[in-house]
Amino acid sequence: MISAFDIFKIGIGPSSSHTVGPMNAGKCFIDRLTDSGDLPRTTRITVDLYGSLSLTGKGHATDTAIIMGLAGNTPQDVNIDSIPAFIQEAARSSRLSVAGGAHVVDFPVADSILFHAETLARHENGMRITAWNGQKLLLRKTYYSIGGGFIVEEERFGQSHDVEKSVPYDFHSASELLTLCERQGLSVSGLMMQNELALRSKEQIDAGFARIWQVMLAGIERGMNTEGVLPGR
């Protein structure tokens, strides 16, 4: 079952598929590189963007999102105020601090993030990230940003997800949901709460939604008090 927290999630804008997903991909890649033990041997990292990620990537800050993910940030926790200075320093120095500052790699931005008009076979939102030691390839992963901030590794594309926890009221369509509500005498929100309680505690649910609400309020406050021209073309 897709949790309410998979739908209502905190993430950097402007796009879930073109910003949140790529940041998750960058973070996933750098975590994999760290776990493999190859991070200390990595001298540079390159990123190839394909299809829609390439064609609209600049406007959606796809390149910035991947850089921040490689730096060790998640869409939920990245300090958005720190992003411009971090990106400017990477562009100035042609170096990138990755994995939360654990390592630094060569990263001349213009040569390290390449935009390709062609689309990869499996999905229009494809990206390929590669770690190098000199000219030796250490790790290469292809990710697809499939919407909603979700990413899928190429080798797992089309496969079923890991075994999910069972919920008391499983449904696969709005019609099935409404039928269950009628049979059980529950509202939609009441039924969904019962399913959420099978995944996490009531305290975790309340805290999670309280945090989302506070971020929403902060976003409104920021928007009402920020002056200037919105970026983009």
N, CA, C and O of each residue as an XYZ file, in Angstrom:
932
protein
N       0.834     -1.199      0.000
C       0.000      0.000      0.000
C       0.870      1.251      0.000
O       1.883      1.310      0.698
N       0.479      2.233     -0.771
C       1.158      3.523     -0.739
C       0.657      4.295      0.472
O      -0.541      4.542      0.616
N       1.576      4.666      1.329
C       1.223      5.396      2.541
C       0.850      6.836      2.217
O       1.241      7.379      1.184
N       0.089      7.438      3.114
C      -0.210      8.863      2.974
C       1.075      9.677      2.961
O       1.126     10.752      2.363
N       2.122      9.168      3.624
C       3.395      9.887      3.667
C       4.181      9.732      2.371
O       5.168     10.437      2.159
N       3.754      8.817      1.502
C       4.334      8.735      0.166
C       3.713      9.775     -0.757
O       4.306     10.159     -1.766
N       2.523     10.222     -0.406
C       1.811     11.211     -1.220
C       2.068     12.621     -0.707
O       2.427     13.515     -1.475
N       1.883     12.813      0.584
C       2.135     14.112      1.210
C       3.530     14.074      1.819
O       3.707     13.660      2.965
N       4.511     14.506      1.048
C       5.895     14.415      1.503
C       6.580     15.768      1.374
O       6.219     16.594      0.535
N       7.557     15.968      2.209
C       8.349     17.193      2.165
C       9.431     17.031      1.109
O      10.126     16.016      1.075
N       9.572     18.020      0.256
C      10.597     17.925     -0.768
C      10.840     19.272     -1.417
O       9.976     20.148     -1.400
N      12.006     19.428     -1.982
C      12.374     20.672     -2.641
C      11.681     20.770     -3.999
O      11.482     19.759     -4.673
N      11.319     21.977     -4.395
C      10.659     22.184     -5.678
C      11.649     22.545     -6.773
O      12.851     22.637     -6.525
N      11.147     22.748     -7.979
C       9.724     22.895     -8.296
C       9.012     21.622     -8.726
O       7.793     21.655     -8.896
N       9.702     20.506     -8.912
C       9.058     19.328     -9.489
C       9.427     18.077     -8.713
O      10.581     17.894     -8.326
N       8.440     17.215     -8.485
C       8.738     15.952     -7.803
C       9.550     15.030     -8.697
O      10.472     14.366     -8.224
N       9.222     14.980     -9.976
C       9.919     14.058    -10.880
C      11.251     14.605    -11.371
O      12.177     13.838    -11.633
N      11.356     15.925    -11.497
C      12.561     16.518    -12.081
C      13.487     17.159    -11.051
O      14.597     17.568    -11.392
N      13.050     17.253     -9.806
C      13.885     17.844     -8.755
C      14.041     16.883     -7.580
O      15.162     16.527     -7.216
N      12.937     16.465     -6.991
C      13.001     15.553     -5.844
C      13.605     14.214     -6.248
O      14.505     13.713     -5.573
N      13.117     13.629     -7.347
C      13.645     12.344     -7.798
C      15.143     12.382     -8.074
O      15.872     11.526     -7.573
N      15.631     13.356     -8.861
C      17.067     13.445     -9.101
C      17.896     13.647     -7.833
O      18.995     13.102     -7.730
N      17.390     14.420     -6.865
C      18.136     14.551     -5.617
C      18.203     13.212     -4.890
O      19.246     12.855     -4.343
N      17.103     12.475     -4.882
C      17.112     11.143     -4.284
C      18.092     10.226     -5.003
O      18.767      9.415     -4.368
N      18.175     10.350     -6.328
C      19.108      9.526     -7.094
C      20.554      9.853     -6.730
O      21.372      8.952     -6.546
N      20.865     11.146     -6.627
C      22.216     11.535     -6.233
C      22.584     11.015     -4.863
O      23.696     10.529     -4.656
N      21.650     11.114     -3.917
C      21.892     10.614     -2.562
C      22.032      9.096     -2.557
O      22.902      8.555     -1.875
N      21.181      8.409     -3.315
C      21.246      6.950     -3.402
C      22.589      6.503     -3.967
O      23.189      5.543     -3.483
N      23.058      7.214     -5.002
C      24.325      6.842     -5.629
C      25.494      7.039     -4.675
O      26.344      6.157     -4.548
N      25.548      8.177     -4.009
C      26.690      8.440     -3.133
C      26.677      7.501     -1.935
O      27.738      7.132     -1.430
N      25.485      7.106     -1.469
C      25.404      6.118     -0.393
C      25.920      4.766     -0.872
O      26.638      4.076     -0.149
N      25.549      4.393     -2.097
C      26.024      3.118     -2.659
C      27.543      3.145     -2.825
O      28.219      2.157     -2.540
N      28.071      4.259     -3.280
C      29.513      4.392     -3.469
C      30.238      4.308     -2.130
O      31.308      3.708     -2.033
N      29.657      4.904     -1.113
C      30.240      4.845      0.230
C      30.225      3.425      0.763
O      31.228      2.947      1.295
N      29.097      2.751      0.624
C      28.964      1.388      1.138
C      29.899      0.414      0.429
O      30.339     -0.571      1.023
N      30.204      0.685     -0.840
C      31.082     -0.204     -1.599
C      32.541     -0.067     -1.195
O      33.364     -0.921     -1.524
N      32.863      1.014     -0.478
C      34.247      1.266     -0.088
C      35.051      2.004     -1.140
O      36.246      2.237     -0.955
N      34.405      2.379     -2.255
C      35.119      3.026     -3.352
C      35.143      4.549     -3.261
O      35.810      5.204     -4.062
N      34.429      5.114     -2.301
C      34.387      6.576     -2.222
C      35.771      7.205     -2.077
O      36.057      8.170     -2.785
N      36.653      6.707     -1.192
C      37.966      7.348     -1.042
C      38.810      7.301     -2.320
O      39.703      8.128     -2.502
N      38.529      6.331     -3.209
C      39.305      6.207     -4.449
C      38.700      7.003     -5.597
O      39.282      7.070     -6.680
N      37.550      7.601     -5.374
C      36.860      8.325     -6.439
C      37.504      9.691     -6.661
O      37.630     10.489     -5.731
N      37.908      9.949     -7.899
C      38.534     11.233     -8.221
C      37.575     12.196     -8.908
O      37.758     13.411     -8.838
N      36.546     11.657     -9.578
C      35.553     12.523    -10.213
C      34.246     11.760    -10.385
O      34.215     10.529    -10.361
N      33.182     12.512    -10.557
C      31.852     11.952    -10.781
C      31.234     12.669    -11.974
O      31.334     13.890    -12.094
N      30.597     11.906    -12.853
C      29.911     12.501    -13.995
C      28.436     12.104    -13.976
O      28.062     11.045    -13.471
N      27.619     12.978    -14.537
C      26.171     12.762    -14.580
C      25.685     12.977    -16.010
O      26.023     13.977    -16.642
N      24.896     12.040    -16.511
C      24.280     12.169    -17.829
C      22.768     12.197    -17.666
O      22.185     11.293    -17.067
N      22.138     13.230    -18.197
C      20.687     13.381    -18.122
C      20.084     13.119    -19.494
O      20.627     13.539    -20.515
N      18.952     12.418    -19.506
C      18.336     12.013    -20.766
C      16.865     12.405    -20.816
O      16.206     12.567    -19.789
N      16.371     12.552    -22.042
C      14.952     12.766    -22.251
C      14.441     14.034    -21.595
O      15.043     15.101    -21.719
N      13.331     13.908    -20.899
C      12.692     15.069    -20.280
C      13.570     15.712    -19.217
O      13.542     16.930    -19.042
N      14.352     14.901    -18.503
C      15.251     15.469    -17.494
C      16.275     16.389    -18.141
O      16.704     17.372    -17.538
N      16.662     16.068    -19.365
C      17.613     16.906    -20.082
C      16.937     18.124    -20.698
O      17.441     19.243    -20.602
N      15.792     17.894    -21.332
C      15.137     18.963    -22.085
C      14.599     20.071    -21.192
O      14.577     21.235    -21.593
N      14.165     19.721    -19.987
C      13.617     20.731    -19.066
C      14.409     20.794    -17.767
O      13.954     21.375    -16.782
N      15.594     20.195    -17.770
C      16.369     20.073    -16.537
C      16.808     21.386    -15.930
O      16.808     21.538    -14.709
N      17.183     22.342    -16.773
C      17.634     23.627    -16.234
C      16.500     24.351    -15.529
O      16.680     24.870    -14.427
N      15.342     24.388    -16.152
C      14.207     25.073    -15.561
C      13.711     24.423    -14.288
O      13.177     25.095    -13.406
N      13.887     23.110    -14.193
C      13.446     22.382    -13.001
C      14.572     22.180    -11.987
O      14.381     21.506    -10.975
N      15.745     22.761    -12.254
C      16.896     22.650    -11.340
C      17.307     21.202    -11.120
O      17.722     20.826    -10.023
N      17.190     20.384    -12.175
C      17.584     18.978    -12.065
C      19.065     18.846    -11.770
O      19.462     18.015    -10.953
N      19.890     19.657    -12.426
C      21.331     19.591    -12.205
C      21.686     19.973    -10.774
O      22.505     19.316    -10.131
N      21.068     21.034    -10.286
C      21.307     21.455     -8.904
C      20.867     20.378     -7.922
O      21.554     20.113     -6.935
N      19.727     19.759     -8.189
C      19.202     18.725     -7.295
C      20.150     17.540     -7.194
O      20.396     17.033     -6.099
N      20.685     17.094     -8.327
C      21.608     15.960     -8.297
C      22.875     16.326     -7.540
O      23.384     15.522     -6.760
N      23.385     17.526     -7.760
C      24.580     17.962     -7.039
C      24.336     17.934     -5.533
O      25.174     17.444     -4.775
N      23.203     18.453     -5.106
C      22.908     18.479     -3.673
C      22.703     17.076     -3.124
O      23.039     16.812     -1.969
N      22.158     16.173     -3.930
C      22.037     14.785     -3.508
C      23.394     14.123     -3.354
O      23.635     13.419     -2.373
N      24.284     14.343     -4.317
C      25.643     13.808     -4.214
C      26.358     14.375     -2.995
O      27.203     13.710     -2.395
N      26.016     15.599     -2.635
C      26.630     16.220     -1.457
C      26.159     15.574     -0.160
O      26.732     15.809      0.904
N      25.104     14.751     -0.257
C      24.632     14.032      0.920
C      23.312     14.519      1.469
O      22.907     14.119      2.561
N      22.628     15.385      0.721
C      21.356     15.936      1.180
C      20.173     15.096      0.715
O      20.252     14.392     -0.292
N      19.083     15.181      1.458
C      17.821     14.596      1.037
C      16.826     15.723      0.777
O      16.976     16.813      1.330
N      15.813     15.480     -0.054
C      14.819     16.527     -0.313
C      14.095     16.979      0.943
O      13.639     18.119      1.026
N      13.990     16.087      1.923
C      13.274     16.425      3.153
C      14.077     17.343      4.062
O      13.505     18.161      4.782
N      15.397     17.213      4.031
C      16.222     17.871      5.042
C      17.190     18.917      4.506
O      17.859     19.587      5.293
N      17.283     19.074      3.190
C      18.250     20.021      2.646
C      17.922     21.440      3.107
O      16.760     21.843      3.149
N      18.960     22.178      3.449
C      18.808     23.586      3.831
C      18.770     24.417      2.553
O      19.805     24.667      1.935
N      17.570     24.844      2.163
C      17.437     25.502      0.867
C      18.180     26.832      0.814
O      18.570     27.281     -0.263
N      18.375     27.457      1.954
C      19.097     28.733      1.969
C      20.581     28.556      1.648
O      21.245     29.502      1.224
N      21.100     27.335      1.853
C      22.525     27.087      1.627
C      22.831     26.690      0.189
O      23.996     26.644     -0.206
N      21.796     26.402     -0.597
C      22.017     25.847     -1.934
C      22.754     26.810     -2.865
O      23.740     26.395     -3.475
N      22.338     28.070     -3.013
C      23.026     28.944     -3.973
C      24.526     29.062     -3.729
O      25.313     28.977     -4.672
N      24.928     29.256     -2.479
C      26.356     29.404     -2.173
C      27.110     28.109     -2.440
O      28.242     28.139     -2.923
N      26.491     26.970     -2.131
C      27.151     25.678     -2.361
C      27.371     25.457     -3.856
O      28.449     25.028     -4.268
N      26.361     25.747     -4.663
C      26.472     25.569     -6.111
C      27.501     26.536     -6.695
O      28.279     26.159     -7.571
N      27.507     27.764     -6.219
C      28.473     28.748     -6.706
C      29.900     28.328     -6.391
O      30.794     28.503     -7.219
N      30.123     27.774     -5.203
C      31.464     27.332     -4.828
C      31.904     26.149     -5.682
O      33.065     26.074     -6.085
N      30.991     25.228     -5.960
C      31.329     24.093     -6.821
C      31.697     24.578     -8.219
O      32.648     24.079     -8.820
N      30.947     25.549     -8.738
C      31.239     26.089    -10.063
C      32.565     26.841    -10.076
O      33.317     26.765    -11.048
N      32.851     27.566     -8.997
C      34.091     28.347     -8.924
C      35.317     27.459     -8.835
O      36.319     27.708     -9.505
N      35.240     26.420     -8.008
C      36.410     25.589     -7.717
C      36.530     24.362     -8.606
O      37.586     23.732     -8.656
N      35.448     24.018     -9.311
C      35.394     22.767    -10.088
C      35.636     21.550     -9.208
O      36.152     20.528     -9.660
N      35.256     21.680     -7.953
C      35.379     20.585     -6.984
C      34.043     20.446     -6.265
O      33.311     21.421     -6.089
N      33.738     19.219     -5.853
C      32.463     18.971     -5.190
C      32.686     18.161     -3.924
O      33.269     17.078     -3.957
N      32.217     18.698     -2.818
C      32.236     17.986     -1.540
C      31.034     17.049     -1.513
O      29.893     17.491     -1.647
N      31.295     15.747     -1.338
C      30.225     14.753     -1.420
C      30.080     14.001     -0.101
O      30.946     14.056      0.773
N      28.949     13.292      0.012
C      28.690     12.422      1.169
C      28.835     13.163      2.490
O      29.472     12.675      3.423
N      28.241     14.339      2.555
C      28.275     15.093      3.800
C      29.646     15.601      4.175
O      29.943     15.781      5.356
N      30.493     15.837      3.174
C      31.840     16.343      3.429
C      32.876     15.266      3.645
O      34.017     15.573      3.990
N      32.508     13.999      3.449
C      33.449     12.899      3.679
C      34.542     12.828      2.623
O      35.598     12.246      2.872
N      34.312     13.408      1.451
C      35.270     13.294      0.355
C      35.035     14.450     -0.612
O      33.948     15.026     -0.646
N      36.056     14.786     -1.398
C      35.946     15.838     -2.404
C      36.407     15.273     -3.741
O      37.428     14.588     -3.813
N      35.649     15.561     -4.802
C      35.991     15.047     -6.127
C      36.097     16.196     -7.121
O      35.570     17.286     -6.894
N      36.791     15.931     -8.228
C      36.818     16.887     -9.327
C      35.420     16.964     -9.934
O      34.779     15.939    -10.167
N      34.955     18.183    -10.187
C      33.599     18.332    -10.709
C      33.453     19.650    -11.467
O      32.717     20.536    -11.034
N      34.158     19.786    -12.610
C      33.890     20.950    -13.460
C      32.475     20.819    -14.012
O      32.202     19.933    -14.822
N      31.588     21.687    -13.583
C      30.154     21.476    -13.794
C      29.799     21.290    -15.264
O      29.031     20.388    -15.598
N      30.335     22.114    -16.141
C      29.973     22.038    -17.558
C      30.356     20.707    -18.181
O      29.695     20.249    -19.113
N      31.414     20.081    -17.682
C      31.870     18.802    -18.220
C      31.355     17.615    -17.419
O      31.442     16.474    -17.873
N      30.822     17.876    -16.239
C      30.422     16.783    -15.351
C      28.937     16.469    -15.415
O      28.527     15.360    -15.072
N      28.122     17.425    -15.847
C      26.690     17.179    -16.035
C      26.366     17.434    -17.501
O      26.400     18.572    -17.969
N      26.052     16.362    -18.215
C      25.815     16.440    -19.650
C      24.340     16.210    -19.956
O      23.707     15.325    -19.380
N      23.807     17.005    -20.857
C      22.392     16.946    -21.229
C      22.268     16.291    -22.610
O      22.821     16.784    -23.593
N      21.540     15.184    -22.667
C      21.379     14.431    -23.909
C      19.924     14.500    -24.369
O      19.006     14.287    -23.577
N      19.721     14.794    -25.640
C      18.358     14.909    -26.158
C      17.658     13.559    -26.235
O      16.435     13.484    -26.111
N      18.430     12.487    -26.441
C      17.799     11.179    -26.592
C      17.226     10.671    -25.274
O      17.641     11.090    -24.194
N      16.279      9.773    -25.387
C      15.608      9.193    -24.227
C      16.061      7.757    -24.037
O      16.177      7.010    -25.008
N      16.318      7.366    -22.805
C      16.653      5.977    -22.525
C      15.424      5.101    -22.756
O      14.288      5.573    -22.703
N      15.672      3.822    -23.013
C      14.614      2.931    -23.493
C      13.469      2.750    -22.501
O      12.318      2.613    -22.915
N      13.761      2.746    -21.201
C      12.745      2.345    -20.231
C      11.827      3.477    -19.766
O      10.684      3.231    -19.379
N      12.326      4.721    -19.803
C      11.502      5.821    -19.270
C      12.060      7.145    -19.760
O      13.256      7.264    -20.026
N      11.187      8.142    -19.879
C      11.629      9.449    -20.391
C      12.460     10.234    -19.391
O      13.160     11.170    -19.779
N      12.402      9.879    -18.115
C      13.173     10.602    -17.096
C      14.344      9.741    -16.627
O      14.308      9.158    -15.543
N      15.369      9.674    -17.449
C      16.511      8.820    -17.127
C      17.750      9.623    -16.782
O      17.972     10.712    -17.310
N      18.552      9.068    -15.887
C      19.834      9.696    -15.534
C      20.846      8.614    -15.215
O      20.508      7.570    -14.657
N      22.080      8.875    -15.573
C      23.163      7.913    -15.346
C      24.283      8.626    -14.591
O      24.765      9.674    -15.023
N      24.690      8.054    -13.469
C      25.727      8.660    -12.636
C      26.908      7.701    -12.579
O      26.733      6.499    -12.374
N      28.117      8.242    -12.761
C      29.313      7.410    -12.833
C      30.399      7.962    -11.930
O      30.650      9.167    -11.905
N      31.036      7.075    -11.192
C      32.195      7.429    -10.361
C      33.453      6.892    -11.031
O      33.477      5.764    -11.523
N      34.493      7.713    -11.042
C      35.739      7.366    -11.720
C      36.927      7.472    -10.778
O      36.938      8.284     -9.853
N      37.926      6.636    -11.029
C      39.257      6.793    -10.456
C      40.189      7.011    -11.632
O      40.632      6.055    -12.269
N      40.488      8.278    -11.921
C      41.192      8.573    -13.156
C      40.308      8.200    -14.333
O      39.206      8.730    -14.476
N      40.787      7.287    -15.184
C      40.001      6.802    -16.314
C      39.315      5.476    -16.016
O      38.643      4.915    -16.882
N      39.481      4.972    -14.796
C      38.891      3.685    -14.421
C      37.494      3.885    -13.845
O      37.293      4.681    -12.928
N      36.543      3.155    -14.395
C      35.168      3.235    -13.913
C      35.034      2.444    -12.616
O      35.371      1.261    -12.564
N      34.544      3.101    -11.576
C      34.352      2.440    -10.284
C      32.913      1.982    -10.080
O      32.671      0.866     -9.620
N      31.968      2.836    -10.420
C      30.556      2.515    -10.223
C      29.726      3.336    -11.196
O      29.947      4.534    -11.370
N      28.772      2.673    -11.822
C      27.842      3.371    -12.712
C      26.440      2.850    -12.439
O      26.201      1.643    -12.425
N      25.515      3.784    -12.223
C      24.129      3.407    -11.962
C      23.208      4.270    -12.822
O      23.425      5.470    -12.995
N      22.182      3.627    -13.350
C      21.158      4.331    -14.110
C      19.873      4.344    -13.298
O      19.418      3.306    -12.817
N      19.293      5.528    -13.153
C      18.065      5.694    -12.376
C      16.985      6.308    -13.262
O      17.265      7.061    -14.194
N      15.752      5.962    -12.940
C      14.604      6.574    -13.602
C      13.742      7.247    -12.549
O      13.396      6.644    -11.533
N      13.398      8.502    -12.802
C      12.522      9.245    -11.902
C      11.099      9.078    -12.417
O      10.724      9.676    -13.425
N      10.309      8.263    -11.722
C       9.026      7.810    -12.268
C       7.832      8.624    -11.772
O       6.685      8.293    -12.072
N       8.100      9.688    -11.015
C       7.021     10.554    -10.543
C       6.865     10.501     -9.039
O       7.145      9.486     -8.401
N       6.415     11.606     -8.490
C       6.174     11.658     -7.056
C       7.423     11.603     -6.206
O       7.344     11.369     -5.000
N       8.588     11.818     -6.823
C       9.844     11.724     -6.087
C      10.409     10.322     -6.026
O      11.500     10.116     -5.495
N       9.673      9.339     -6.570
C      10.141      7.958     -6.552
C      11.187      7.743     -7.644
O      11.075      8.297     -8.737
N      12.196      6.941     -7.343
C      13.193      6.558     -8.338
C      13.294      5.038     -8.384
O      13.012      4.350     -7.404
N      13.703      4.528     -9.548
C      13.889      3.090     -9.731
C      15.229      2.874    -10.411
O      15.530      3.524    -11.412
N      16.040      1.961     -9.874
C      17.284      1.597    -10.531
C      16.963      0.781    -11.781
O      15.987      0.032    -11.807
N      17.785      0.931    -12.810
C      17.494      0.285    -14.090
C      17.303     -1.219    -13.950
O      16.401     -1.793    -14.560
N      18.151     -1.858    -13.147
C      18.060     -3.313    -13.030
C      16.800     -3.776    -12.304
O      16.457     -4.957    -12.343
N      16.114     -2.848    -11.643
C      14.889     -3.202    -10.926
C      13.642     -2.626    -11.592
O      12.537     -2.751    -11.065
N      13.824     -2.001    -12.742
C      12.685     -1.387    -13.428
C      11.686     -2.465    -13.840
O      12.058     -3.469    -14.448
N      10.420     -2.247    -13.505
C       9.377     -3.200    -13.856
C       9.195     -4.326    -12.873
O       8.239     -5.094    -12.982
N      10.109     -4.443    -11.896
C       9.981     -5.485    -10.893
C       9.063     -5.012     -9.777
O       8.875     -3.814     -9.564
N       8.501     -5.980     -9.072
C       7.673     -5.633     -7.924
C       8.560     -5.125     -6.811
O       9.738     -5.477     -6.740
N       8.011     -4.309     -5.952
C       8.763     -3.758     -4.835
C       8.992     -4.837     -3.785
O       8.462     -5.944     -3.875
N       9.788     -4.486     -2.796
C      10.001     -5.408     -1.689
C       8.659     -5.772     -1.056
O       7.677     -5.041     -1.189
N       8.633     -6.897     -0.374
C       7.404     -7.354      0.255
C       6.867     -6.265      1.180
O       7.569     -5.787      2.071
N       5.621     -5.886      0.953
C       5.032     -4.812      1.731
C       4.342     -5.364      2.965
O       3.890     -6.509      2.981
N       4.269     -4.546      3.985
C       3.521     -4.928      5.171
C       2.037     -4.976      4.830
O       1.533     -4.141      4.078
N       1.350     -5.953      5.385
C      -0.078     -6.069      5.122
C      -0.835     -5.003      5.906
O      -0.431     -4.611      7.001
N      -1.925     -4.548      5.331
C      -2.788     -3.566      5.981
C      -4.186     -4.170      6.084
O      -4.530     -5.051      5.295
N      -4.988     -3.722      7.028
C      -6.303     -4.337      7.225
C      -7.271     -4.110      6.074
O      -8.166     -4.924      5.842
N      -7.094     -2.993      5.342
C      -8.037     -2.677      4.275
C      -7.268     -2.377      2.993
O      -6.966     -1.221      2.694
N      -6.960     -3.414      2.250
C      -6.200     -3.259      1.014
C      -7.150     -2.941     -0.142
O      -8.209     -3.556     -0.267
N      -6.778     -2.001     -0.966
C      -7.607     -1.645     -2.120
C      -6.708     -1.191     -3.255
O      -5.562     -0.796     -3.039
N      -7.241     -1.254     -4.467
C      -6.454     -0.909     -5.644
C      -7.162      0.082     -6.563
O      -6.689      0.356     -7.666
N      -8.284      0.614     -6.115
C      -8.997      1.619     -6.901
C      -9.888      2.421     -5.968
O     -10.160      2.009     -4.840
N     -10.335      3.565     -6.451
C     -11.243      4.393     -5.657
C     -12.552      3.658     -5.401
O     -13.148      3.790     -4.332
N     -12.994      2.884     -6.389
C     -14.234      2.122     -6.223
C     -14.106      1.104     -5.095
O     -15.012      0.962     -4.274
N     -12.971      0.393     -5.058
C     -12.743     -0.578     -3.985
C     -12.668      0.117     -2.631
O     -13.166     -0.404     -1.633
N     -12.040      1.300     -2.597
C     -11.940      2.061     -1.351
C     -13.329      2.432     -0.830
O     -13.614      2.251      0.354
N     -14.185      2.943     -1.697
C     -15.524      3.354     -1.274
C     -16.361      2.156     -0.830
O     -17.153      2.260      0.107
N     -16.183      1.024     -1.501
C     -16.907     -0.189     -1.105
C     -16.482     -0.637      0.284
O     -17.325     -1.005      1.102
N     -15.180     -0.609      0.559
C     -14.675     -0.978      1.884
C     -15.214     -0.039      2.958
O     -15.598     -0.480      4.041
N     -15.239      1.251      2.653
C     -15.746      2.226      3.629
C     -17.210      1.940      3.971
O     -17.610      2.002      5.133
N     -17.996      1.627      2.944
C     -19.418      1.349      3.167
C     -19.600      0.079      3.991
O     -20.426      0.044      4.904
N     -18.837     -0.962      3.676
C     -18.959     -2.235      4.385
C     -18.522     -2.120      5.842
O     -19.127     -2.720      6.731
N     -17.470     -1.345      6.076
C     -16.900     -1.264      7.419
C     -17.480     -0.118      8.240
O     -17.177      0.004      9.427
N     -18.303      0.715      7.630
C     -18.852      1.852      8.346
C     -17.805      2.881      8.707
O     -17.873      3.504      9.767
N     -16.831      3.060      7.820
C     -15.726      3.986      8.064
C     -15.719      5.089      7.016
O     -16.139      4.888      5.877
N     -15.239      6.248      7.419
C     -14.970      7.306      6.447
C     -13.672      6.975      5.718
O     -12.928      6.086      6.131
N     -13.407      7.697      4.630
C     -12.147      7.484      3.907
C     -10.960      7.752      4.828
O     -10.010      6.970      4.868
N     -11.019      8.855      5.563
C      -9.905      9.188      6.459
C      -9.776      8.163      7.582
O      -8.665      7.828      7.994
N     -10.905      7.666      8.076
C     -10.857      6.669      9.141
C     -10.257      5.361      8.677
O      -9.475      4.737      9.395
N     -10.626      4.942      7.467
C     -10.056      3.706      6.921
C      -8.564      3.860      6.675
O      -7.782      2.959      6.979
N      -8.171      5.000      6.124
C      -6.754      5.228      5.857
C      -5.945      5.280      7.147
O      -4.798      4.833      7.179
N      -6.534      5.821      8.208
C      -5.838      5.839      9.491
C      -5.585      4.420      9.986
O      -4.513      4.139     10.521
N      -6.550      3.523      9.819
C      -6.354      2.134     10.230
C      -5.219      1.486      9.439
O      -4.426      0.724      9.993
N      -5.144      1.785      8.162
C      -4.044      1.254      7.354
C      -2.704      1.837      7.790
O      -1.709      1.117      7.879
N      -2.677      3.145      8.060
C      -1.429      3.778      8.500
C      -0.956      3.192      9.829
O       0.246      3.041     10.049
N      -1.892      2.866     10.706
C      -1.527      2.306     12.017
C      -0.894      0.928     11.891
O      -0.233      0.460     12.819
N      -1.091      0.278     10.750
C      -0.423     -1.003     10.514
C       1.029     -0.805     10.091
O       1.817     -1.751     10.090
N       1.376      0.423      9.733
C       2.720      0.730      9.245
C       3.580      1.457     10.266
O       4.803      1.319     10.262
N       2.940      2.240     11.149
C       3.676      3.032     12.133
C       2.743      3.380     13.287
O       1.527      3.211     13.190
N       3.326      3.867     14.378
C       2.533      4.165     15.571
C       1.732      5.453     15.393
O       2.018      6.262     14.511
N       0.725      5.625     16.249
C      -0.084      6.848     16.216
C       0.785      8.068     16.484
O       0.579      9.123     15.883
N       1.755      7.933     17.383
C       2.652      9.045     17.698
C       3.483      9.432     16.474
O       3.688     10.616     16.209
N       3.959      8.437     15.731
C       4.737      8.713     14.529
C       3.878      9.378     13.456
O       4.334     10.279     12.753
N       2.645      8.930     13.340
C       1.731      9.524     12.358
C       1.463     10.986     12.693
O       1.564     11.859     11.832
N       1.120     11.243     13.947
C       0.819     12.619     14.359
C       2.030     13.530     14.180
O       1.902     14.657     13.703
N       3.209     13.032     14.567
C       4.426     13.841     14.440
C       4.759     14.100     12.977
O       5.196     15.193     12.616
N       4.550     13.089     12.134
C       4.838     13.245     10.712
C       3.970     14.294     10.056
O       4.461     15.129      9.297
N       2.679     14.255     10.343
C       1.784     15.238      9.737
C       1.977     16.625     10.341
O       1.799     17.630      9.653
N       2.338     16.686     11.617
C       2.612     17.984     12.229
C       3.812     18.644     11.556
O       3.822     19.855     11.334
N       4.817     17.844     11.234
C       5.994     18.397     10.562
C       5.636     18.890      9.159
O       6.066     19.967      8.747
N       4.852     18.104      8.433
C       4.430     18.523      7.096
C       3.659     19.838      7.162
O       3.865     20.728      6.336
N       2.775     19.955      8.143
C       1.971     21.168      8.294
C       2.859     22.373      8.588
O       2.629     23.454      8.047
N       3.860     22.201      9.432
C       4.754     23.305      9.756
C       5.565     23.738      8.541
O       5.809     24.929      8.347
N       5.982     22.777      7.724
C       6.723     23.118      6.510
C       5.823     23.866      5.527
O       6.270     24.798      4.858
N       4.564     23.462      5.440
C       3.615     24.174      4.578
C       3.442     25.621      5.038
O       3.449     26.544      4.223
N       3.289     25.809      6.340
C       3.145     27.166      6.871
C       4.402     27.994      6.612
O       4.319     29.172      6.263
N       5.568     27.366      6.788
C       6.827     28.077      6.548
C       6.963     28.461      5.079
O       7.496     29.523      4.758
N       6.475     27.588      4.178
C       6.517     27.896      2.758
C       5.652     29.098      2.413
O       6.043     29.947      1.612
N       4.476     29.162      3.021
C       3.598     30.319      2.811
C       4.266     31.591      3.334
O       4.251     32.630      2.674
N       4.845     31.493      4.517
C       5.516     32.648      5.123
C       6.672     33.135      4.254
O       6.845     34.336      4.045
N       7.461     32.182      3.751
C       8.589     32.548      2.891
C       8.079     33.227      1.615
O       8.626     34.243      1.187
N       7.040     32.665      1.019
C       6.515     33.229     -0.215
C       5.946     34.621     -0.038
O       6.075     35.466     -0.924
N       5.320     34.864      1.096
C       4.707     36.166      1.341
C       5.729     37.244      1.677
O       5.435     38.434      1.567
N       6.916     36.840      2.082
C       7.905     37.817      2.546
C       9.157     37.891      1.682
O      10.086     38.631      2.006
N       9.195     37.136      0.589
C      10.357     37.152     -0.287
C      10.100     38.077     -1.467
O       9.046     38.015     -2.100
N      11.067     38.931     -1.755
C      10.944     39.853     -2.874
C      11.903     39.447     -3.980
O      12.832     38.669     -3.763
N      11.665     39.988     -5.173
C      12.554     39.708     -6.283
C      11.835     38.988     -7.401
O      10.608     38.881     -7.403
N      12.612     38.493     -8.354
C      12.078     37.817     -9.535
C      12.265     36.318     -9.372
O      13.347     35.857     -9.007
N      11.216     35.561     -9.641
C      11.323     34.110     -9.573
C      12.286     33.620    -10.644
O      12.252     34.119    -11.769
N      13.153     32.646    -10.320
C      14.065     32.109    -11.335
C      13.307     31.295    -12.372
O      12.191     30.837    -12.124
N      13.913     31.123    -13.518
C      13.300     30.317    -14.571
C      13.130     31.119    -15.846
O      13.354     32.329    -15.887
N      12.721     30.396    -16.896
C      12.546     31.043    -18.187
C      11.228     30.610    -18.807
O      10.890     31.047    -19.907
